Amino acid sequence: MPRGNRKTTNGEDHFLLMALRNGPLTREEISNTYRRVGGLFGIPTPAPRTKKYQKWQQELDDGLAHLLQSGLILKDEGEGYRLTERGLAEANTLDQNLGRFTGRLRVFIASGKTAARISIIVNALLSVLKLGVGLLFNSMALIADGFDNVVDVVSVIVVFLGIKYRRELVSTLFIIVVMFITGAWIGYEAVTRLIQPEAVEASVLAITAAVISGLVCYLMSIYQYTVGKSKGSLSLISQSIDSKNHVFVAGAVLIGIILASFGIFIVDSIVGLVVAIMILKSDIELSIETSKIAGGQELDLSRFTRAEERAFEKHRRNYFKSWLLFSLREANTREKILSQYKESFSTEGLPLINHFGFPKGFDFENHVDSLLKELIDEGLATVEDMDYQLTDKGNKLLKRKLASQRYR
């Protein structure tokens, strides 16, 4: 059935309604709205005459046709598409619902106390799961990881108290001491088992426990990191580091359990030793940062970044490097490039983005000089008296990119 005959709205219809909420838009302006949103994520729109472009345009036409059929929009000559009274009412309702949802979401991710409470509950449940399964099947890796979660429960309680009574430095110092004791104890037990190996019983339950632990700890590390960074909380950031360590441990535990099913028990003890080393390494890094803060330095949150965050920023930077290559066809000075960027990637009026506040606009102004330098170093552009021009090599690369991607 063609999408134009649908009887209910979906996510794309919602996007179109929100896009038209600020006033009429032509079809080209609606397409440009999609491009601007995609650009914030570093996602280029497909180039004309490609199959992806044709599919995208067909989906856009189907969505507009469905909204026209539903009586939510009208098409005016010259002005393009606009909302009807019923369409505006639905768009306003959608805006209010999104506002309430994102409001609750902001409270959830902006409260250090809430993050601490959730961390206590999650770590308590994980410690019961890991210790129970670890003791049942004699897995040193699961026992070590479970005991680490028990310590995490105590640590997070201290973090909660530190946030509540504004003594975060004291709570962080406590975490450092506890992490050291935990790492030393797990290391001792692991070395003991390496000297005198013990059989480990592999089971579906043990594998399931490792998988659940990895997934939950990954989500918790992101949550703790997000709240910690937004609140400038070293305690929560330190907790996110510990949760991230548990993700790697869960993967190693899983490998150890699988190998145990083949009678290779030493890997389980090695995993326990790796856990200890990771804990002690994180403990040293956290100690160094804490000592700097205790000495009067400001907390430098830029020191704490996640691999996903770095990968996303690298992806976006590469996208805007390609966009800069495209921009140099018309803009040959830094000022013109920045003006073109502001015109092309303004977040004003973008559906959903302004509700969720993510992703933030790319800090192009602080990157433009280094991006231009990269293009020059790679022989893709030249500069003379602050006048930038594409080289033949740059034009050839741009032509290849434009065959599959669109930047305006």
N, C-alpha and C positions, 0 to 999 in steps of 0.2 A: 504494500500500500504506500503511495507517495506520502511523504512527510507533510505535504500541504493539506492532507485530509485528516490529520490527527484531531482528536477531540479534546485532548488535555494539553496543558502547557508543560514544558520541561525546562531543564537548566538553560538551554539556548534561548528559549522564549523569554525567560526571566532576564537574561543578559540584554536582549533587545529592548525589552520594556524599560529597564533601568537606563539604557543608553539614550532612549528617546524621552526620558523623564525631564531632562533639562531643556528640551525644545526640539523642533523638527530637524531631521537629518536626511541628507540625500543618501542614496545607496552607497556612493563612494565614501561619504563621511562615516557611514556605519562600518564599512570595510576598514577604514583607517583607524576606527576605535579598536577593532580586533588587533590591528597591527601594533598599536601603541601598548595595549595590554601585553601582547606577546613579547614586545621589546623589553619590557620591564623584567621579564624572566629570561631574556636572551634568546627568545625563540623567533626566528625569522618567518615571515609568511611566505608561502610558496610563490614562485614566479609565474606570471601569466603563461598560458599555453602548456603548463605542466598538468599532469593528471591530478596531483594534489590540489592545485589551484582550482581546477574545474570542479572537483568534488566539494571543496570548501564553498565556492560560489553557489553551487547547486543547493547545498545545505542552508546557506544564507537565504536564498530565494524561497526555499521550502518553509523556513522559519517565518519569513515576512508574509508569505502566502497564508500560512496558518493563522497568524495574528490578524490579517485582513479578514479572513473568513470568520474568525471568532468575534469580530467587531471591536477589537482592542486598539487597532490602528487604522488610519486612513492614509491614502496616497494623494497628495496635492501636486498639481502641475507646478514645476519650478522649485517648490519648497521640499519636495521629497515626502518622507513619511513622518506622520505625527500621531500622537496618542489621541484616542477618543476620550470622552469623559469617563467611560467605564474603564478604558485602558489606563488613564491617569490614576483612577481610584485603585486599580490593582497594583500599579507601580508604586503608589504611595504606601499601600499595605505591605508590599514586599520590602520597601525601604524601612518601614517601621519594624517589621519582623527581623530583618537583618540587623537593625540597630540594637534591638533587645538582645539578640543572640551574641553579637560581637561585644556588647557591653558586659554580658556575663562572662564571655571568654576572656576579656581584658582583665576582669577581676580575678579570674582563675589563674592567669599567667603573670599577674602583677603582684600577687600577695606572697611574700616570703613565708609567712606563717602557714598559709594554706599548703604551700609546697612542702614545708617541713612536716606537716601532719600527714599528707599523702605519702611522703617518703617513709615515715615511721610505719604506717600500715603495710605498705608494699614490702618493705624489707623484713618485717615480722613474718608475713605470709611466705616470702621466699626462703627465709631461714628455716621455717618449719618444714617446707617442702624439701629443701636440699639436705638438711640434717636427717630428716626421716628416711628419705630414699638412700642417702649416703651410708647411714648406719645399717640399713636393711641389706644393702648389697655390698658393703665393705669398700666403698669407693672413697679413697683418700682425697681425690680431687673434689668430689661433691661435698664431703665433710668439711674440707678446708674452705670452700666457697660459702658453704652454709654458715660456718662459724664467722666468716668475714661479714656476712649479712647480720648476724646477731650483734656484732660490734657496730655495724652501721646503724642499727636501731638505737643503740646507746648514743652514738655520735649525732644522729639526727635530733634526738631529744635535746642534746646539748646545743645543737644549732638553733633549734626552736627557742630555747631559753635565751640564747645569745641574741637572737633577733628581737625577741620580746623585751628584753631588758637592755638592749643596745650594748651588748658586750660580745660582739662578733669576733674580735681578735682573740679573746679568751677562749671562745668555743672552738675557733680554728686551731689554736694551740693544743687544745684537748684532743681534737681529731688527729693531729700530727703524732701525738704521743701514742694514741690508741692504734693508729695505722702501723707505727713502728713495732709495737708489741705483737700485733696480729701477724705482721709479715715475718717477724723473727720466729714466732711459734710455729707457723705453717711451714716455714723453711726447715726448722728443726725436725718436724714430723716427716716431711717429705724426704729429707736426707736419710732419716732412720729407716724408712721403707725402701729406699734405694739400696741400702746396705743389706736389709733383710726383707726382700719382696714378699708381699702377701697377695693371695688370690682375690680377684675382683669379680663379682658375679654380674655379668652383663644382662640387661633386661629391657623390655620395651618401656617399662615405667621409668627406669633411670634415663633412658634416651629422651623420653617425653619431658622429664623434669629439666634436663639440660636445655632442650629447645624452648620450653616455656620461660625458663630463666633468662635466656638470651634475648628473647623478644621483649619481655617486660622490662629488663634492665636497659635495653636500647631506648625504649620509649621514655623511661624515667630519666635517663641521662639527658635526652633532648629537653624534657620538661624542666628539669632542675637547672640546666644551662641557660635556657631561655629566661626563666624567672631570675636566676642569679645575675645574669648580665643586665637585665632591665632594671634590677634593683641595686646593682653594684655590690652584690653580696658575695664576698670571698668564700664564706662558709658554704653557700649553696653551690657555687662553682666547684669547690673542692668535692662536694658530694656528687656532682655530675661527673667529675673525673673518675671517682670511685665506681659509679654505676657503669661508666663506659668500660672500665677494667673488667667488670663482671661479664660484659658481652663477650670479650675475647676469651675470658676464662670458660664461659659456657661452651664456646666453640671447641676449645681445647679439651674440655671434659667430655664432650660428645665424641671426639676422636679417640680419647682414651678408653671410653666405654665400648666403642665399636671394636677397637683392637683387642680389648679384654675378651671379647667373644671368640677371638682366635687364639686365646691363651697367652697374649702379650700383655702382661700386667705392669711391666715397668713404666709404660707410658703414663699410666694413672699417677704414679709417684712423681714423674717428671713434670706433669701438668701442675701438681701441687707445688713443686719447687718454682715453676714459672709464675704461679700466682703470687708466691712470696716475693719474688724479684720485682714483679710489676707493682706490688703494693709499696715496697721499699723505694722504688724509683719515683713513684708519684709522691711519696712522703718527702723525699729529698727536695723535689721541685717545689712542693707546697711550702716546705720549710724556708727555702730561699726567698720565695715571694713574700711570705709572712714576715720574715726578718726585715725586709726592705720597708714594709708598711709600718712595722714597729719602730723603725728608725726615722719615720716621718715622711716617707715617700707616699705619693698618692697611688691608689690602686689603678694599675694600668690594665684595663679590661682587654686591650688589644693583644695582650700576651696569651689570652685564653680564647682560642678559636677551635672550632670543630672541623674535621676533615670535610664534612658535607658542606659546611659554610664556605670553606676555602675553595672547594670544587665549584660551588655555585657562583662565587665571585669570579673565579677564573673563566667559567663558561660565559658569564655576562661580559667580562672584559674582552674576550675574543669576539663576541658578537658586536660590541661597539667599535672594536678595531676594524672589523669588516665594514660596519656602517661608516666609519671615518674614511675608509677607502672610497666608498660610494660618495660621501659628502664632498670630497676633494674635487669631484668633477665640476662643482659649481662654486664652492666656497674655498678661496685660496688664502685666507688669513685666519688667524686664531679667533678673532672677534666674530667673523662671519660663521665659522664652524660652530662656536658656542651659541650664536643666535639661532642657527639652523637646528641645533640639538634641542634648545628650549622650545622651539616651535613644533618639533616633531615628537617630543617625548614628555610633554606636559602631562601630569597626572590629574589635572583639573577635569572634573566631570566623568572620570572613568568609572564604569560600573564595577561594583564589588571591591575594587582595589582600595577606594577611599573608606569603605566600611571596615575592611580587615587590616588596613594599614600595612599590608605586605604584598609584594616586596617593596622596600623603599626605592625611590628613584636612584639610578646609578649615579655615583658622584663623578660625573664625566669631567667637570671642570678641573678636579684635582688629578685626573688621569690623562687629560688630553695631551699634555706636553710629553709624557713618557710614551704614549701611544704614537704620537707623531715621530718621536725619536726612533721607535721600533720600525716604523714604516720606512724611515730614511736609512737606518742601519741595514734593513733587509733589501734595500735597493728598489723599493716600491714607490718612493716619493723623493723629491728633492726640495730644498729650501734655499732661497736667495733673497736677502733683504726682507725676511719674514713673509715671503711669498712662497706658498707651497704648491707644488705641481706633481701630478702622477707621472711616473716614468713609463716607458713602454712595458716594462715588466709588471708594473702596478696595474696598467690598463688591461693587460692580458689576464691577470689574476681576477680582476673585478669582472671582466666579461664572463669568466668561468663561473664565478659565484652568482652572477645575475641570471645565469641559465637555470638555476634551481631555486634561488632565493630572491625575495623582494624586500627592499629597505625603505620604500615610500609608497 
